[in-house]
Amino acid sequence: MDKTYNINGGYKPTLKRNADLDGPDFFPTPAWATYALIENEEFKGDMWECACGNGAMSKVLERTGAKVRSSDLYDRGYGDFGVDFLEEKYISNNIITNPPYNSAEGFVRKGLELSRNKFSLLLRLAFLEGINRQKTIFSKQPPSRVWVFSERITFYPEGAEIKGSGTTAYAWFVWDKDAPAGTELKWFEPGYKEKYGQNQL
């Protein structure tokens, strides 16, 4: 059994995409994408980056001055490893992460359970589509805000030469426990990529 997650939160079959394993299929989050979130959303209390990888996102979150817990299923050199988020019972005021490719729906369910205030996931904008997600997430616990990137995010393997631009649209999906019902669609102002660069930190 390949112990990476599948779309519904369990472990996936061996032949599926293994983007959450060690090696060249690991794509850290550019720092500017995390700065866009923390400069537009207010977070009170501690934070938990539960798929921290090499700490690319955690290091930006730590600059807010908040207490940040960092964990991952695999050891990529940062935070606590061997931590299966989908089996966790740890409660945090805020959970912020870029989840493994195949496990977003499972992360939504668990994140809503374990976050007191806000739960934020960096996802493909196309996550808004899908009959199953409409039935299991968006009709029952839709995000409070969806922040769409005006600039395209490009994910590179760790240590790769940074050039070119991505072709996939991404957004931050934010569940805010204190927000009124409904989903607000918002756009980040352009300029974060130029301000913070494409590097992981």
Backbone hydrogen bonds in HBPLUS format (Angstrom, degrees):
<---DONOR---> <-ACCEPTOR-->    atom                        ^
c    i                          cat <-CA-CA->   ^        H-A-AA   ^      H-
h    n   atom  resd res      DA  || num        DHA   H-A  angle D-A-AA Bond
n    s   type  num  typ     dist DA aas  dist angle  dist       angle   num
A0004-THR N   A0002-ASP O   2.84 MM   2  5.70 141.3  1.99  99.1  90.8     1
A0012-LYS N   A0004-THR O   2.87 MM   8  5.96 161.4  1.90 156.3 159.8     2
A0006-ASN N   A0010-GLY O   2.65 MM   4  5.59 146.0  1.77 165.5 162.9     3
A0009-GLY N   A0006-ASN O   3.04 MM   3  5.46 166.7  2.06 118.4 121.8     4
A0016-LYS N   A0013-PRO O   3.31 MM   3  5.89 170.4  2.32 119.4 122.1     5
A0021-LEU N   A0018-ASN O   3.26 MM   3  5.70 157.4  2.31 120.2 118.9     6
A0026-PHE N   A0023-GLY O   3.17 MM   3  5.95 153.6  2.24 128.6 129.5     7
A0033-ALA N   A0030-PRO O   3.13 MM   3  5.77 142.8  2.27 116.2 125.0     8
A0031-ALA N   A0199-ASN O   3.00 MM 168  6.30 160.1  2.04 138.2 143.6     9
A0034-THR N   A0031-ALA O   3.03 MM   3  5.41 129.4  2.30 107.3 119.9    10
A0035-TYR N   A0031-ALA O   2.99 MM   4  6.34 160.7  2.03 156.5 162.7    11
A0036-ALA N   A0032-TRP O   3.03 MM   4  6.16 151.3  2.12 140.4 147.2    12
A0037-LEU N   A0034-THR O   3.09 MM   3  5.26 120.9  2.45  99.2 113.0    13
A0038-ILE N   A0034-THR O   3.12 MM   4  6.49 167.8  2.13 162.4 161.8    14
A0039-GLU N   A0035-TYR O   2.97 MM   4  5.93 139.1  2.14 149.7 158.3    15
A0040-ASN N   A0037-LEU O   3.02 MM   3  5.39 160.2  2.06 112.6 118.9    16
A0041-GLU N   A0037-LEU O   2.87 MM   4  5.88 136.0  2.07 158.9 172.4    17
A0094-ASN N   A0046-ASP O   3.17 MM  48  6.24 128.0  2.45 138.1 152.2    18
A0047-MET N   A0067-LYS O   2.83 MM  20  6.19 161.2  1.86 163.6 168.9    19
A0069-ARG N   A0047-MET O   2.85 MM  22  6.28 163.0  1.88 150.8 153.5    20
A0048-TRP N   A0094-ASN O   2.83 MM  46  6.24 128.6  2.09 142.5 158.5    21
A0096-ILE N   A0048-TRP O   2.99 MM  48  6.15 156.9  2.05 144.0 151.0    22
A0049-GLU N   A0069-ARG O   2.81 MM  20  6.17 159.9  1.85 171.3 174.2    23
A0071-SER N   A0049-GLU O   3.00 MM  22  6.43 157.3  2.05 162.8 163.1    24
A0052-CYS N   A0071-SER O   2.89 MM  19  5.58 166.2  1.91 149.1 148.9    25
A0055-GLY N   A0052-CYS O   2.83 MM   3  5.16 162.4  1.86 136.7 140.0    26
A0059-LYS N   A0055-GLY O   2.91 MM   4  5.81 164.3  1.94 156.0 157.0    27
A0060-VAL N   A0057-MET O   3.11 MM   3  5.38 127.9  2.40 103.2 116.1    28
A0061-LEU N   A0057-MET O   3.04 MM   4  6.38 164.3  2.07 155.8 160.3    29
A0062-GLU N   A0058-SER O   2.84 MM   4  6.05 151.6  1.92 153.4 161.2    30
A0063-ARG N   A0060-VAL O   3.05 MM   3  5.35 140.8  2.21 104.6 115.6    31
A0064-THR N   A0061-LEU O   3.06 MM   3  5.65 164.4  2.08 115.6 120.6    32
A0065-GLY N   A0062-GLU O   3.08 MM   3  5.63 163.0  2.11 114.5 119.9    33
A0080-ASP N   A0070-SER O   2.91 MM  10  6.26 164.9  1.93 143.6 140.2    34
A0072-ASP N   A0080-ASP O   2.82 MM   8  6.31 138.1  2.00 160.0 169.4    35
A0082-GLY N   A0072-ASP O   2.96 MM  10  6.30 114.5  2.40 135.8 152.9    36
A0083-VAL N   A0072-ASP O   3.05 MM  11  5.46 158.2  2.10 136.9 131.1    37
A0082-GLY N   A0073-LEU O   3.24 MM   9  4.48 134.5  2.46  90.9 102.4    38
A0087-GLU N   A0084-ASP O   2.91 MM   3  5.47 161.4  1.94 119.6 125.9    39
A0088-GLU N   A0085-PHE O   3.13 MM   3  5.05 162.3  2.17 104.5 110.0    40
A0092-SER N   A0114-LEU O   3.01 MM  22  6.37 160.7  2.05 165.5 171.7    41
A0116-ARG N   A0092-SER O   2.89 MM  24  6.20 148.6  1.98 142.8 150.6    42
A0117-ASN N   A0093-ASN O   2.75 MM  24  5.11 157.0  1.80 137.1 143.4    43
A0118-LYS N   A0093-ASN O   3.21 MM  25  6.74 147.3  2.33 146.7 156.2    44
A0095-ILE N   A0118-LYS O   3.04 MM  23  6.54 152.2  2.12 147.8 155.5    45
A0120-SER N   A0095-ILE O   2.78 MM  25  6.19 166.7  1.80 164.8 169.3    46
A0097-THR N   A0120-SER O   3.09 MM  23  6.55 156.2  2.15 158.4 164.8    47
A0122-LEU N   A0097-THR O   3.05 MM  25  6.42 154.0  2.12 146.9 153.5    48
A0103-SER N   A0100-PRO O   3.12 MM   3  5.60 171.8  2.13 124.2 126.2    49
A0107-PHE N   A0103-SER O   2.98 MM   4  6.20 154.4  2.04 156.3 164.6    50
A0108-VAL N   A0104-ALA O   2.93 MM   4  6.22 148.8  2.03 149.1 157.3    51
A0109-ARG N   A0105-GLU O   3.22 MM   4  6.52 168.3  2.24 151.5 152.6    52
A0110-LYS N   A0106-GLY O   3.09 MM   4  6.29 166.7  2.10 149.5 153.2    53
A0111-GLY N   A0107-PHE O   2.72 MM   4  5.64 158.9  1.77 147.2 154.3    54
A0112-LEU N   A0108-VAL O   3.05 MM   4  6.13 160.0  2.09 152.4 155.9    55
A0113-GLU N   A0110-LYS O   3.07 MM   3  5.07 124.0  2.40  94.8 109.6    56
A0114-LEU N   A0110-LYS O   2.98 MM   4  6.23 147.5  2.08 151.0 159.9    57
A0115-SER N   A0111-GLY O   3.05 MM   4  5.88 129.1  2.32 147.7 154.8    58
A0177-LYS N   A0117-ASN O   2.80 MM  60  5.27 172.9  1.81 172.0 171.0    59
A0119-PHE N   A0175-TRP O   2.87 MM  56  5.05 151.5  1.95 144.2 153.1    60
A0175-TRP N   A0119-PHE O   2.77 MM  56  5.05 174.0  1.77 155.6 157.4    61
A0121-LEU N   A0173-PHE O   2.91 MM  52  5.21 158.3  1.95 146.7 152.3    62
A0173-PHE N   A0121-LEU O   2.83 MM  52  5.21 171.3  1.84 156.2 157.8    63
A0123-LEU N   A0171-ALA O   2.97 MM  48  5.66 166.1  1.99 173.2 169.4    64
A0171-ALA N   A0123-LEU O   2.87 MM  48  5.66 155.3  1.93 166.0 173.9    65
A0127-PHE N   A0124-ARG O   2.90 MM   3  5.56 164.1  1.92 119.5 123.7    66
A0125-LEU N   A0169-ALA O   2.85 MM  44  5.53 171.1  1.86 128.9 131.4    67
A0128-LEU N   A0125-LEU O   3.16 MM   3  6.18 174.9  2.17 125.7 127.3    68
A0129-GLU N   A0126-ALA O   2.90 MM   3  5.47 160.6  1.94 115.9 122.2    69
A0134-GLN N   A0130-GLY O   3.04 MM   4  6.21 151.7  2.13 143.0 151.2    70
A0135-LYS N   A0131-ILE O   3.08 MM   4  6.31 152.7  2.15 147.7 154.3    71
A0136-THR N   A0132-ASN O   2.86 MM   4  6.01 158.5  1.91 153.8 160.2    72
A0137-ILE N   A0133-ARG O   2.81 MM   4  5.18 154.2  1.87 136.7 142.8    73
A0138-PHE N   A0133-ARG O   2.97 MM   5  6.28 152.3  2.04 147.7 155.3    74
A0139-SER N   A0134-GLN O   2.99 MM   5  5.69 131.0  2.24 142.1 149.8    75
A0140-LYS N   A0137-ILE O   3.09 MM   3  5.39 142.6  2.24 105.6 116.6    76
A0141-GLN N   A0137-ILE O   2.63 MM   4  5.29 153.3  1.70 154.7 164.5    77
A0144-SER N   A0174-VAL O   2.75 MM  30  5.81 133.1  1.97 137.9 150.9    78
A0184-GLU N   A0144-SER O   2.82 MM  40  6.08 161.2  1.85 135.1 139.7    79
A0145-ARG N   A0174-VAL O   3.09 MM  29  5.20 159.7  2.13 146.5 151.2    80
A0174-VAL N   A0145-ARG O   2.86 MM  29  5.20 177.0  1.86 167.1 166.1    81
A0146-VAL N   A0184-GLU O   2.90 MM  38  6.33 152.2  1.98 160.6 163.9    82
A0186-LYS N   A0146-VAL O   2.90 MM  40  6.03 178.3  1.90 158.0 157.7    83
A0147-TRP N   A0172-TRP O   2.80 MM  25  4.99 162.2  1.83 154.2 155.6    84
A0172-TRP N   A0147-TRP O   2.87 MM  25  4.99 150.5  1.96 141.8 145.7    85
A0148-VAL N   A0186-LYS O   2.82 MM  38  6.18 171.4  1.83 150.7 149.6    86
A0188-PHE N   A0148-VAL O   2.94 MM  40  6.16 165.1  1.97 160.0 161.7    87
A0149-PHE N   A0170-TYR O   3.31 MM  21  6.18 171.7  2.32 156.8 154.7    88
A0160-ALA N   A0157-PRO O   3.02 MM   3  5.53 161.7  2.06 143.1 141.4    89
A0179-ALA N   A0176-ASP O   3.15 MM   3  5.39 164.2  2.17 111.8 116.8    90
A0195-LYS N   A0191-GLY O   2.91 MM   4  6.03 155.6  1.97 147.9 155.5    91
A0196-TYR N   A0192-TYR O   2.91 MM   4  5.95 166.1  1.93 153.0 155.3    92
A0197-GLY N   A0193-LYS O   2.71 MM   4  5.00 134.1  1.92 131.5 142.0    93
